[in-house]
């Protein structure tokens, strides 16, 4: 009798273990699906916000024949599109999914520290060297790709000092701040709440690279995103990432708009060393 009872207990325990394994597999699949879904959602909102804002701006400017400075218009549209994207993401997260989006979750805890300040140039150098190595290998694997293609950043008529000031504010200050908030702030935090650091870093960085639409630019900024995510993981904030992003864009701003003739000195490695504006 005791043997029969023991067998029934063992059978029940075995059944419980099998159900637990099935539940665990289901949870893992659900997590993967959720992670891919939210990554694609962020990418869609980021892209759609820019399309909507720039289309509306063009219609309005053409309708009223408003003589606005091209660079001012570009900057205003960029700020509005970033703000719209972040606002939609936060609103949907709070109202539909009841998710808490706070300053801490966006990586804005406290103020920048000396660690953030010192980490930013180191991270920039690491990301640049990594990009050089990967692009060099990719050139050998895919020689048909135009690895020297430059990115159209939208500021194509920068001639006066005021134009340069506006472009500097847009590309060196506003773009790094808003992009870090969206990608390494909002998205990375949401992913990290459901999974370990490695898959979260991969998803954020792949999306960040894809959003730039070109092989060479995508790889360069994808490598940078990996370093930015690691900085977020190390410090718990996006301050080091913002500063690193500003360094990269600041150097690119100087090379593109202040001393474009200096690019010739870099020879064949210009496409790799030029910190593409992101």
N, C-alpha and C positions, 0 to 999 in steps of 0.2 A: 504493500500500500504506500509506504514511504517512498519507494523507488518510483512508483507511478506519479506521486505528487511531485517528486523532485524533477521528473521528466517534464511535467506540465509547466512547472516554474521555469525550467531552462528554455522550453519552447516559447513561453511568453517573453522572457528576457531577450531571446534571439529575435523575436518579432519586433520588440521595442527598438532594438539596435538597428534593424533594417529600416524601420520607419524613420528613426532619427537620421540615418544616412541619407534617405530620400529627402527628408526635410532640409538637411544641410545642403544637398545638391540643388534643391529648388531655391533656397535662399541665395546661394552663390549665383545662380543663373539670373535671379531677380535683381541682384545687385549689379551684375554686368549690364543687364538691359537698362536699368535705371541710370547707370553711369553714362552709357552711350547716349541715352535719350536726353539727359540734361546737357551733355556736351554739345550735341547737335542743336538743342534748343538755344543755348547761349550763342552758338555760331549763327543760327538763323536770325535771332533778335539783333545781334551786332551788325550783321550785313543788311538786314531789312531796314533798320533805323537809318543807316546812311543813305540807302536808296530813297526812302520816303522823304527825308529831310532835304536832300539835294534836289529831288524832283520838284518839290513844293517851292523851294527857293528859286529855282530856275523859272518856274511858271510865274511866280510873283514878280520877279525882276523884269521879265520880258513883258508882263502885262502892264506894269506901271512905268516901264522904261526908267527905272531907278538908277542914277549914275553912281553906283556904289563901287568902291575900290575892290578889285578882284580878290586880293589877298584878305581883306577884311571880311568879305562875303564867305570865302573859303574857311576862315577861322571861325566865324559865327556858326556856320553850318556844321563844322566839325564838333564844336562844343555842344551844340544842341543834339546832334545825333548820338554822341557819347552819353550825354545826360539822359536822353530818351531811352537808350538801350539799358542803361543801369537801372533807371526808374522802372521800366517794364519788368525786368528780371526780379527786382526786389518786391514789386507789387504782386506779381504772380506767385512768388515764393511765399509771401505772407498770407495773401487772401485765399489762394487755392490750395496750397500744400501746408499751410499753417507753420511754415518754417521761420525760425528766428534769424533775422538778418541784422546784426548789430555792428558797431564799430570794431569790436574785437574780431568778429567773424570775417570782416572785410580786411583785417590785417592792419587796423589803424589804432591799435592799443598804445596808449601813452604817446610819447614823442620820440623822434629819431635819437638814437644813441651813438656814441663814438664807435661802437661795433658796426652799426649800420653804415656809418660814414667810411670807415676803414675797409669794410667788406666790399663796398661798391666798386672801387677801382680794381681790386683783385678779381672779383667776379667778371668784370668787363674783359680783363686780359685773358682769363681762362676761357670765356665764351668765344673770344676772337680766335684764340689758338685752336680751339675745338672746331670752329667753323672753317678755318683754313685747312685743317687736316681732312675734314669730311668732304669739303668741296673739291679738294685736290683729288681725292679718291674717286668721287663721283664724276669728275671730268674724264678720268680714265675709263670708267665703266660706261658712261653715257656721253660720248663725244659729240653726239648730234644735238644735244641741248645747248642753247646759247647761254653759257655761264657768265657772260659779260653783260647781259641785258640789265639795264638799270630800271628802277622802279619809278613810276610816275606818282609823285607825292602830292600833286595837285597845285603846288606853288611854282608855276612856270614863268611868271612875269615879275620876278623880284629884281628891281632895278635901283630903287631909291633907298635911302637910309631908313625911312619909315616902313617900307616894304620888308626890309630885313628885320626890323624890330618886331613887326607883326608875325612874320614867319618864325622867328626865334621863339616867341611866346607860344605859338601854336604847336610847333614841332618839338621843341626842347623842354617845354614846361607842361603844357596841357595834355599832349598826347601820351607821354609816359605816365602821368598821374592817372588819367582816366583808363588807359589800357591795363595798368596794373590793378586798379580797382576791379575791373571786370574779370580779367583772366586769372591773375594770381591772388586776387582778393575774393571776389564772389565765387567763381567757378571752382578754384582750387579748394576753397573752404568747404563747399558743398560736397565735392568728391571725397575729400579727406574725412568727412564725417561718416562715410560709408565704406571706405576701403583704405588700404595701406598707402604709403607715400609713393612707391614706385609706379603703380598703375595710374594714380592721380597725376603724377608728373608727366607721364607719357601722353595721357589724353589731353591735358592742357597744352602741352608743347606741340603735339600734332595739329590740334585745332588752330593754335596761334600761327603755325607755319602755313597751314592750308589757307587761312584767311588772307594771306598776302598774295596768293594767286600766281606765284612764279616759283619755279624749281629753285633757283639760286637764292632768291630772297627768303623763300620758305625755309630752306635748310639753315641759313644763317640765323634767322630769328627763332627757329625751332631750337637750335642749340642754345641760343641766349635764354629762351624760355626755361630750358632745363636748369640752367644756372640760377635763374630768377626764382624758380620753384624751390630749389635747394636752399637758397637764401631765406625764403619764406619759412621753410621747414626749420631751419637753424635758429632764426630769430623770433619766429612767431608773428612777424609783421611784414608789411610790404615796403617799408621805408628803404631798406637796402636795395630792393628791386627798383623802386622809383629812381633812386640816385644813379644806379647802374644804367638804367634805361636812358636817363638824362645825359649821362656821359657819352653813351653811344650816339644818341641823336645830336648831341652838341658837337661832337667831332664831325659827324656827317654834315651838319649845318655849315660848319666852317669850310669843309672841303667843297661843298656844293655852291654856297652863296657868298662866301667871303674870299676864299682863295682857290677858285676852281682850277686855275693854271697849275697849282701845286699837285694836282692829281697825276700829271704827266710823270712826275718823279717816281711813282710807284710801279710804272711799267706794266708787265703782264699780270701782276698780282693785284692790281687795282680792284677787279670785280670781287675779290675775296676780302681785301682789307678795308674797302669802303664800307663803313658801318651803315648799311641800308636803313633809311628812315622807316620807323614802324609806328 
